[in-house]
Amino acid sequence: MTDLTARGFDDLIVGAGFAGAVLAERLARDAGRRVLLVDRRPHIGGNAYDTYDDAGILIHPYGPHIFHTNSRDVFDYLSRFTTWRPYQHRVLASVDGQLLPLPINLDTVNRLYGLNLRASELDAYFASVAEPVAATRTSEDVVVSKVGRDLYRKFFQGYTRKQWDLDPSELDASVTARVPVRTSRDDRYFTDTYQVMPEYGYTRMFQRMLDHPNISVLLNTDYRDVIGVIPHRHLIYTGPVDAFFDHCYGQLPYRSLHFEHQTHPTEQFQAVGTVNHPNEYAFTRVSEFKHLTGQRHPHTSVVYEYPRAQGDPYYPVPTPENAELYRRYEALTRTRPDVTFVGRLATYRYYNMDQVVAQALATYRRLHPARTGAAPELATTV
């Protein structure tokens, strides 16, 4: 700490996840700035951190992180720090005693209802069961207006209630709008141009990203304990925006997760990377890491996800009241030109990993426009 205090930095970055790490790398490597990256956790990588469990299986302690993007800029940038293995994620949902493809597709409908529809007939089927809504405002509106009430109840309503502790009728339309419905037999969860996983894991990628003499990393540290003693010119903050302002307007609601990891003495536990459980059990889904990583091992590790109200913030709760509360904090950020707010928590938005990377790259280009070209558009994802 004495050495850090004496040296001083151009930028102090709070949070070593994607937003903080990308900005640290760009500021150090491209702009030649001295950067201190601070994180309260004992590791880099934020929620994307991966590590080997006691059995030697590569796992994601904070739940499965599956990389997918349509942005060539984001893919090319991250490719500087990792090689990739192709991976197309598939999800099954446990419904009425069957494991059925999700997103809902032709096979889902035919197997669930014992039908023999062709792809050309599925649109007409959905139209026959859909419930018209005057205006699509809620997550319930999104689903029932596309596929009707029964599919909504079987695949979405219970899962959403567990995940958010709210009925879909109380949530913004964006929650269920993220999950498509298909008329083909395509059972891939994502359809992005790039669907890959870091060949040697996310942590190795972050290590390479931060391997620069201008970057210092301070872990197991709350930034508030050092911000007053380590000289720096600019602060970049990727933590919860309401915490930065001491919750002066009240706490922004988040949903958290509890993860239960299990190792089994078998090569494979389930047929696909993730199985959703929308209607039974307290957990929402079970993911098996070897599907994601491609690792070969005589045992396998899985994780059960239990949504909860308390704990680390994962998902902003998208309601009109919470959006209005965030706008009040957003107004406060504009009074702090000495601080740059970036990332999921600092902007109270649910971003995929590629979107956070795109936002961080765009933020760097705004901070140092003379050194870079135009900012990439925010990656669009399914």
DOGUZA-457488 format. One record per residue (C-alpha): x, y, z. Coordinates in pm, whole numbers, plus 50000, padded with zeros to 5 digits. Layout:
BEGIN
<east = X&north = Y&up = Z>
...
***
This chain:
BEGIN
<east = 50000&north = 50000&up = 50000>
<east = 50288&north = 50239&up = 50079>
<east = 50426&north = 50192&up = 49727>
<east = 50082&north = 50255&up = 49571>
<east = 50034&north = 50566&up = 49781>
<east = 50370&north = 50706&up = 49683>
<east = 50331&north = 50631&up = 49314>
<east = 49987&north = 50777&up = 49243>
<east = 49773&north = 50695&up = 48938>
<east = 49600&north = 50862&up = 48648>
<east = 49289&north = 50647&up = 48691>
<east = 49143&north = 50458&up = 48985>
<east = 48891&north = 50199&up = 48862>
<east = 48641&north = 50043&up = 49100>
<east = 48550&north = 49687&up = 49000>
<east = 48754&north = 49422&up = 48814>
<east = 48474&north = 49278&up = 48603>
<east = 48433&north = 49329&up = 48230>
<east = 48370&north = 49705&up = 48245>
<east = 48662&north = 49779&up = 48475>
<east = 48906&north = 49539&up = 48314>
<east = 48838&north = 49660&up = 47958>
<east = 48882&north = 50022&up = 48060>
<east = 49198&north = 49940&up = 48256>
<east = 49347&north = 49764&up = 47956>
<east = 49260&north = 50040&up = 47709>
<east = 49375&north = 50322&up = 47936>
<east = 49705&north = 50150&up = 48014>
<east = 49791&north = 49995&up = 47680>
<east = 49645&north = 50246&up = 47436>
<east = 49663&north = 50575&up = 47628>
<east = 49971&north = 50500&up = 47838>
<east = 49797&north = 50592&up = 48163>
<east = 49880&north = 50450&up = 48505>
<east = 49579&north = 50258&up = 48635>
<east = 49487&north = 50113&up = 48973>
<east = 49209&north = 49852&up = 48960>
<east = 49038&north = 49792&up = 49297>
<east = 48793&north = 49513&up = 49380>
<east = 48639&north = 49403&up = 49708>
<east = 48647&north = 49038&up = 49600>
<east = 48961&north = 48820&up = 49619>
<east = 48975&north = 48772&up = 49242>
<east = 48953&north = 48951&up = 48908>
<east = 48679&north = 48889&up = 48651>
<east = 48373&north = 48990&up = 48850>
<east = 48084&north = 48747&up = 48807>
<east = 48255&north = 48595&up = 48501>
<east = 48539&north = 48461&up = 48717>
<east = 48597&north = 48088&up = 48673>
<east = 48812&north = 47843&up = 48867>
<east = 48872&north = 47472&up = 48921>
<east = 48674&north = 47298&up = 49194>
<east = 48812&north = 47030&up = 49427>
<east = 48756&north = 46763&up = 49161>
<east = 48955&north = 46959&up = 48902>
<east = 48652&north = 47068&up = 48700>
<east = 48640&north = 47421&up = 48561>
<east = 48330&north = 47591&up = 48705>
<east = 48169&north = 47934&up = 48715>
<east = 48114&north = 48012&up = 49085>
<east = 47861&north = 48284&up = 49000>
<east = 47655&north = 48078&up = 48759>
<east = 47699&north = 47996&up = 48390>
<east = 47846&north = 48270&up = 48171>
<east = 47798&north = 48197&up = 47802>
<east = 47956&north = 48434&up = 47553>
<east = 47761&north = 48535&up = 47245>
<east = 47759&north = 48851&up = 47034>
<east = 47674&north = 48999&up = 46698>
<east = 47946&north = 49262&up = 46734>
<east = 48260&north = 49201&up = 46532>
<east = 48431&north = 49484&up = 46724>
<east = 48369&north = 49316&up = 47060>
<east = 48469&north = 48972&up = 46935>
<east = 48790&north = 49100&up = 46775>
<east = 48881&north = 49298&up = 47086>
<east = 48845&north = 49003&up = 47323>
<east = 49023&north = 48777&up = 47075>
<east = 49343&north = 48965&up = 47160>
<east = 49338&north = 48795&up = 47499>
<east = 49197&north = 48449&up = 47433>
<east = 49148&north = 48177&up = 47178>
<east = 48797&north = 48037&up = 47157>
<east = 48609&north = 47710&up = 47138>
<east = 48276&north = 47703&up = 46952>
<east = 47977&north = 47648&up = 47176>
<east = 47607&north = 47676&up = 47099>
<east = 47400&north = 47677&up = 47415>
<east = 47089&north = 47462&up = 47439>
<east = 46824&north = 47475&up = 47709>
<east = 46547&north = 47231&up = 47801>
<east = 46251&north = 47317&up = 48022>
<east = 46091&north = 47065&up = 48256>
<east = 45719&north = 47097&up = 48177>
<east = 45440&north = 46843&up = 48234>
<east = 45687&north = 46559&up = 48287>
<east = 45882&north = 46629&up = 47968>
<east = 46208&north = 46806&up = 47888>
<east = 46115&north = 47043&up = 47606>
<east = 46324&north = 47283&up = 47395>
<east = 46345&north = 47647&up = 47501>
<east = 46300&north = 47893&up = 47332>
<east = 45962&north = 47753&up = 47233>
<east = 45985&north = 47612&up = 46882>
<east = 45806&north = 47366&up = 46654>
<east = 45923&north = 47060&up = 46849>
<east = 45819&north = 47219&up = 47179>
<east = 45459&north = 47263&up = 47067>
<east = 45429&north = 46928&up = 46890>
<east = 45571&north = 46725&up = 47179>
<east = 45382&north = 46914&up = 47450>
<east = 45039&north = 46883&up = 47286>
<east = 45086&north = 46565&up = 47081>
<east = 45048&north = 46753&up = 46754>
<east = 45210&north = 46705&up = 46415>
<east = 45228&north = 47063&up = 46294>
<east = 45464&north = 47170&up = 46017>
<east = 45675&north = 47485&up = 46045>
<east = 45449&north = 47660&up = 45795>
<east = 45151&north = 47597&up = 46023>
<east = 45296&north = 47716&up = 46352>
<east = 45231&north = 48087&up = 46299>
<east = 44864&north = 48012&up = 46242>
<east = 44858&north = 47794&up = 46555>
<east = 45010&north = 48071&up = 46767>
<east = 44759&north = 48318&up = 46623>
<east = 44473&north = 48086&up = 46719>
<east = 44578&north = 48072&up = 47087>
<east = 44724&north = 48421&up = 47130>
<east = 44538&north = 48680&up = 47336>
<east = 44536&north = 49024&up = 47173>
<east = 44640&north = 49310&up = 47400>
<east = 44572&north = 49677&up = 47337>
<east = 44927&north = 49778&up = 47434>
<east = 45226&north = 49562&up = 47520>
<east = 45340&north = 49701&up = 47854>
<east = 45421&north = 49404&up = 48078>
<east = 45605&north = 49075&up = 48049>
<east = 45271&north = 48895&up = 48060>
<east = 45148&north = 49101&up = 47764>
<east = 45453&north = 49003&up = 47560>
<east = 45401&north = 48630&up = 47600>
<east = 45022&north = 48590&up = 47591>
<east = 45001&north = 48810&up = 47282>
<east = 45250&north = 48581&up = 47104>
<east = 45176&north = 48226&up = 47221>
<east = 44867&north = 48236&up = 47440>
<east = 44784&north = 48173&up = 47804>
<east = 44869&north = 47802&up = 47837>
<east = 45228&north = 47825&up = 47710>
<east = 45268&north = 48139&up = 47918>
<east = 45166&north = 47954&up = 48235>
<east = 45374&north = 47644&up = 48163>
<east = 45701&north = 47808&up = 48057>
<east = 45710&north = 48167&up = 48180>
<east = 45482&north = 48258&up = 48468>
<east = 45628&north = 48028&up = 48736>
<east = 45988&north = 48086&up = 48631>
<east = 45939&north = 48463&up = 48634>
<east = 45771&north = 48459&up = 48975>
<east = 46064&north = 48264&up = 49121>
<east = 46325&north = 48477&up = 48949>
<east = 46179&north = 48816&up = 49036>
<east = 45935&north = 48749&up = 49321>
<east = 45685&north = 48936&up = 49107>
<east = 45420&north = 48822&up = 48864>
<east = 45502&north = 48889&up = 48496>
<east = 45206&north = 49128&up = 48493>
<east = 45407&north = 49350&up = 48731>
<east = 45729&north = 49352&up = 48528>
<east = 45840&north = 49557&up = 48231>
<east = 45796&north = 49396&up = 47890>
<east = 46174&north = 49377&up = 47844>
<east = 46206&north = 49077&up = 48080>
<east = 46028&north = 48818&up = 47867>
<east = 46093&north = 49000&up = 47539>
<east = 46453&north = 48874&up = 47568>
<east = 46337&north = 48516&up = 47501>
<east = 46232&north = 48456&up = 47139>
<east = 45968&north = 48221&up = 47000>
<east = 46055&north = 48026&up = 46686>
<east = 45848&north = 47857&up = 46417>
<east = 46140&north = 47636&up = 46306>
<east = 46309&north = 47343&up = 46486>
<east = 46611&north = 47558&up = 46573>
<east = 46680&north = 47470&up = 46937>
<east = 46980&north = 47698&up = 46996>
<east = 46921&north = 47937&up = 47282>
<east = 47111&north = 48214&up = 47100>
<east = 47137&north = 48291&up = 46729>
<east = 47422&north = 48544&up = 46747>
<east = 47697&north = 48544&up = 46485>
<east = 47964&north = 48460&up = 46742>
<east = 47884&north = 48186&up = 46993>
<east = 48204&north = 48082&up = 47168>
<east = 48369&north = 48022&up = 47503>
<east = 48723&north = 48125&up = 47607>
<east = 48932&north = 47816&up = 47540>
<east = 49114&north = 47832&up = 47874>
<east = 48844&north = 48010&up = 48072>
<east = 48745&north = 48365&up = 48155>
<east = 48997&north = 48413&up = 48435>
<east = 49287&north = 48337&up = 48201>
<east = 49145&north = 48590&up = 47955>
<east = 49121&north = 48857&up = 48228>
<east = 49477&north = 48781&up = 48342>
<east = 49608&north = 48846&up = 47993>
<east = 49396&north = 49159&up = 47962>
<east = 49543&north = 49306&up = 48281>
<east = 49902&north = 49194&up = 48222>
<east = 50057&north = 49535&up = 48165>
<east = 50317&north = 49732&up = 48363>
<east = 50086&north = 50034&up = 48383>
<east = 49814&north = 49832&up = 48563>
<east = 49816&north = 49760&up = 48936>
<east = 49546&north = 49544&up = 49093>
<east = 49432&north = 49569&up = 49454>
<east = 49195&north = 49290&up = 49566>
<east = 49005&north = 49226&up = 49890>
<east = 48969&north = 49604&up = 49916>
<east = 48676&north = 49842&up = 49943>
<east = 48758&north = 50145&up = 49731>
<east = 48632&north = 50374&up = 50006>
<east = 48921&north = 50257&up = 50224>
<east = 49183&north = 50375&up = 49975>
<east = 49029&north = 50653&up = 49767>
<east = 49140&north = 50921&up = 50013>
<east = 49498&north = 50797&up = 50049>
<east = 49600&north = 50690&up = 49696>
<east = 49648&north = 50990&up = 49465>
<east = 49460&north = 50966&up = 49134>
<east = 49332&north = 51206&up = 48871>
<east = 49009&north = 51036&up = 48768>
<east = 48769&north = 50781&up = 48917>
<east = 48591&north = 50516&up = 48709>
<east = 48312&north = 50350&up = 48903>
<east = 48143&north = 50021&up = 48802>
<east = 47963&north = 49943&up = 49130>
<east = 47601&north = 50006&up = 49232>
<east = 47516&north = 50368&up = 49159>
<east = 47291&north = 50403&up = 49464>
<east = 47570&north = 50284&up = 49695>
<east = 47805&north = 50548&up = 49549>
<east = 47564&north = 50816&up = 49665>
<east = 47507&north = 50646&up = 50002>
<east = 47151&north = 50545&up = 49907>
<east = 47042&north = 50904&up = 49955>
<east = 46717&north = 50846&up = 49762>
<east = 46669&north = 50492&up = 49890>
<east = 46801&north = 50158&up = 49773>
<east = 46762&north = 50048&up = 49413>
<east = 46606&north = 49699&up = 49417>
<east = 46802&north = 49405&up = 49279>
<east = 46744&north = 49035&up = 49266>
<east = 47026&north = 48817&up = 49390>
<east = 47111&north = 48449&up = 49353>
<east = 47228&north = 48169&up = 49576>
<east = 47435&north = 47902&up = 49400>
<east = 47449&north = 47542&up = 49512>
<east = 47735&north = 47357&up = 49345>
<east = 47742&north = 46978&up = 49327>
<east = 47994&north = 46733&up = 49184>
<east = 47874&north = 46394&up = 49064>
<east = 48075&north = 46077&up = 48996>
<east = 47950&north = 46049&up = 48639>
<east = 48071&north = 46192&up = 48310>
<east = 47740&north = 46361&up = 48227>
<east = 47453&north = 46476&up = 48447>
<east = 47207&north = 46615&up = 48190>
<east = 47167&north = 46623&up = 47814>
<east = 47224&north = 46997&up = 47762>
<east = 47404&north = 47287&up = 47926>
<east = 47098&north = 47414&up = 48117>
<east = 46766&north = 47267&up = 48227>
<east = 46501&north = 47516&up = 48342>
<east = 46248&north = 47428&up = 48611>
<east = 45969&north = 47685&up = 48575>
<east = 45704&north = 47511&up = 48780>
<east = 45860&north = 47288&up = 49044>
<east = 46130&north = 47327&up = 49309>
<east = 46267&north = 47647&up = 49460>
<east = 46554&north = 47670&up = 49208>
<east = 46505&north = 47804&up = 48857>
<east = 46764&north = 47612&up = 48659>
<east = 47049&north = 47360&up = 48669>
<east = 47359&north = 47409&up = 48454>
<east = 47637&north = 47159&up = 48382>
<east = 47972&north = 47324&up = 48319>
<east = 48139&north = 47058&up = 48104>
<east = 47889&north = 47127&up = 47826>
<east = 48008&north = 47489&up = 47827>
<east = 48380&north = 47435&up = 47867>
<east = 48428&north = 47116&up = 47666>
<east = 48641&north = 46974&up = 47947>
<east = 48684&north = 46598&up = 47962>
<east = 48674&north = 46452&up = 48311>
<east = 48532&north = 46133&up = 48467>
<east = 48322&north = 46346&up = 48706>
<east = 48097&north = 46643&up = 48639>
<east = 47992&north = 46959&up = 48825>
<east = 47654&north = 47132&up = 48816>
<east = 47508&north = 47441&up = 48977>
<east = 47154&north = 47501&up = 49105>
<east = 47034&north = 47864&up = 49103>
<east = 46805&north = 47989&up = 49378>
<east = 46677&north = 48347&up = 49332>
<east = 46656&north = 48559&up = 49645>
<east = 46609&north = 48917&up = 49754>
<east = 46925&north = 48961&up = 49961>
<east = 47287&north = 48918&up = 49856>
<east = 47512&north = 49046&up = 49580>
<east = 47318&north = 49251&up = 49324>
<east = 47266&north = 49064&up = 48997>
<east = 46950&north = 49179&up = 48821>
<east = 46796&north = 49527&up = 48833>
<east = 46422&north = 49487&up = 48889>
<east = 46254&north = 49646&up = 48584>
<east = 45947&north = 49828&up = 48708>
<east = 45839&north = 50187&up = 48631>
<east = 45895&north = 50287&up = 48995>
<east = 46252&north = 50157&up = 48994>
<east = 46326&north = 50324&up = 48661>
<east = 46212&north = 50655&up = 48808>
<east = 46430&north = 50603&up = 49116>
<east = 46730&north = 50531&up = 48895>
<east = 46669&north = 50851&up = 48698>
<east = 46713&north = 51046&up = 49019>
<east = 47051&north = 50882&up = 49077>
<east = 47141&north = 50930&up = 48711>
<east = 47086&north = 51302&up = 48757>
<east = 47334&north = 51295&up = 49046>
<east = 47600&north = 51131&up = 48826>
<east = 47589&north = 51436&up = 48600>
<east = 47699&north = 51649&up = 48894>
<east = 48022&north = 51448&up = 48922>
<east = 48238&north = 51518&up = 48613>
<east = 48533&north = 51376&up = 48807>
<east = 48373&north = 51030&up = 48798>
<east = 48284&north = 50806&up = 48505>
<east = 47998&north = 50562&up = 48571>
<east = 47999&north = 50251&up = 48354>
<east = 47870&north = 49894&up = 48364>
<east = 47561&north = 49706&up = 48471>
<east = 47542&north = 49822&up = 48830>
<east = 47647&north = 50181&up = 48771>
<east = 47380&north = 50230&up = 48503>
<east = 47113&north = 50000&up = 48656>
<east = 47066&north = 49800&up = 48336>
<east = 47073&north = 49431&up = 48257>
<east = 47351&north = 49394&up = 48001>
<east = 47495&north = 49079&up = 47855>
<east = 47872&north = 49045&up = 47872>
<east = 47927&north = 49162&up = 47515>
<east = 47715&north = 49470&up = 47578>
<east = 47924&north = 49561&up = 47882>
<east = 48240&north = 49526&up = 47672>
<east = 48090&north = 49746&up = 47399>
<east = 47986&north = 50006&up = 47655>
<east = 48334&north = 50008&up = 47811>
<east = 48502&north = 50047&up = 47471>
<east = 48264&north = 50330&up = 47380>
<east = 48334&north = 50494&up = 47717>
<east = 48708&north = 50479&up = 47655>
<east = 48666&north = 50639&up = 47315>
<east = 48466&north = 50920&up = 47470>
<east = 48732&north = 50972&up = 47736>
<east = 49016&north = 50973&up = 47482>
<east = 48867&north = 51064&up = 47142>
<east = 49199&north = 51182&up = 47000>
<east = 49345&north = 50833&up = 47025>
<east = 49057&north = 50632&up = 46881>
<east = 48798&north = 50618&up = 46608>
<east = 48422&north = 50622&up = 46641>
<east = 48263&north = 50422&up = 46921>
<east = 48098&north = 50091&up = 46825>
<east = 47727&north = 50063&up = 46860>
<east = 47602&north = 49871&up = 47161>
<east = 47592&north = 49506&up = 47062>
<east = 47245&north = 49371&up = 47000>
<east = 47179&north = 49031&up = 47151>
<east = 46896&north = 48783&up = 47168>
***
